[in-house]
Amino acid sequence: MTGKGKDGYVLGYFMVLLMVLMILLTSVMTMSFGYYSRILNEKHRKQAFYTARSVAAALADEIVYGEESGIIKAVWDQLFTGEETEILGLPEEMGICILRLKYDEEEDILELKVTVTLKNQEQTVEAVLHRQGVMGDENSSLDESVWRLLGYRNGENGNGEILEE
């Protein structure tokens, strides 16, 4: 009790300091949550891309180097129907994988378009294959053709450029 009007000033300072600390803590927590959300979205985007790239590469390798197998028969059966096919058997953390095929008869180009959706992220990769026929025989059917991988297209580029083999 130091004098008139001076009682309780420490309590006022403490309340102001407490409010400033609460505002600071709230803003730091908000920024941290935003950063965490961005990191999580980036993780899902990368996982979706790597899954799409892996599935496209595995299917392309199976077509180029593989022997008669169930995967190839399923691809040929689906080739001319133009439907989307879900790739089953992948772990849940890899996302939902959809395969679309597009065959250009004039150019003898087969595009395996793989789209993976994981959480709210979607990524697409295309494997581009060229049909060369059997020993130069232009009358060979698609089943007996020799395929060569031209490369991959990343769905993010959008310019149709084949990136790499």
N, C-alpha and C positions, 0 to 999 in steps of 0.2 A: 504494500500500500504506500506508494510513493507520492500520491497527490491526487487532486481532483481531476477526473476524466482520464486517468491513465490505467484504470483497472481493466484487464482483459485484452490488452493489445497483443499479447503473445498468442492467445487463442485465434485472433483475427489473422495474424501472420501464418500460423499453422494451417488454417483453413484455406488460405490463398495458395500456400505451398502444396497442400494436398490436391487442390483442384488442378494446378499446373502439372503435377506428377500424373494425375489421372488422364488428362488430355494427352500428355506425352506418351504414356503407356498405350492408350487407345490408338494413337496414330502409328506407333511402332508396330503394334499387333496387326493393324490393317495393312500396312506395307508388307509385313512378313507373310500374311495370308495371300496377298496378291502375287508376291514372288513365288510362293509355294504353288499356287494355281498355275502360273506360267510354266514352271518347271515340270509339273505333272502333265500339262498339255503337250509340252515338247517331248516328254518321255513317250507318251502315247502316240504322237505323230511319228517319232523315229521307229518305235516298235512296229507300227502299221506299215511303214515303208520297208523295213527289213524283212518283215513277213512276206509282203507282196513280192519283193525282189527274190527272196529265197524260193517261194513257190513257183514264180515264173522261171527261174533258173533250173529248178528241178524238173519241171514239165518240159522245158526246152531240151535239157540234157537227155531226158527219157525219149523224146522224139528223135533227136539227132543220133544218139549213141545206143539207145535201148533196143532190146529184142522185143518180140511180141509179148505184150503184157496187158493186164487189165486196164491200166491207165491209158495206154494208147488206144485200145478198143473203145473206151469210154469217150476219149477225145474225138475219134473218128465218127462215132455214132452221133455225137452232139454237133459236129462240125457244120453240117448243112442245115440244121434246124434253127440256128441263130439264137438259141436260148441261152440264158445265164445258168451256170451250174455252180452250186455251192460246194466248195472243197471241204469235205468232212474229215474228221479225225485229228484236227489240230487242237492243241490245248486252248482252253478258254482265254488265257492271258495273251494269246496271239491274235485274237479278234475273229471277226466273221470274214471269210475269204470267198469271193465270187470270181468265177472264171467266165470270160466272154471270148469267143473266137471269131475272127474275121479273116476270110480267105479271099484274096484278090486273084481271080483266075487269069486275068491278062498278064499280070506280073509274076504269077506263081509265088505270092507272098502270103505267109500265114502269120497273123498277129495273135499272140496269146495275151490277152489283157486281163491282168489280175488286180482286183480292187479289194483292199482290206479295210474294214471299218472296226476301229477299236475305240470304245467310249465315244467321244464326239469327234474323233479324228478319222479322216478317210484318205488313203493314199493309193495311187494306181501306178503300176509298172507294166510295160508291154515288152514281151520278148518277140523279136521279129525274125522269122525264119524264111528262107528261100528254098523252093523245091528245085532240085537239079535233075530229077529223073533217075532211072536205073541205067547206068553206063550209056548215057546219052539217048536213051529210048524215049521219044516224046509221047509214045502211046502207053506208057506205064500208068497204072492207076495211082491214086494218092497213097494207098496202102503199101505199095512197093517202092515208093519214091525215096530218094536220098535227100535229106534236108541239111541245110547249112545255116547255122546261127549267124545272123547279120549283126545283132546287138540288142541293146535294150533302150527303151524310151522311159524317161521318168515323167510321170503325170504332172509334176509340178512345173516343168518347163513350158509345156503347152505349145511349143513350136514344132513338134514332130521330129526333131533331130534325133538320130540314133546316136546314143552317147558312147557306148563301148561294147565290145564283144565279150 
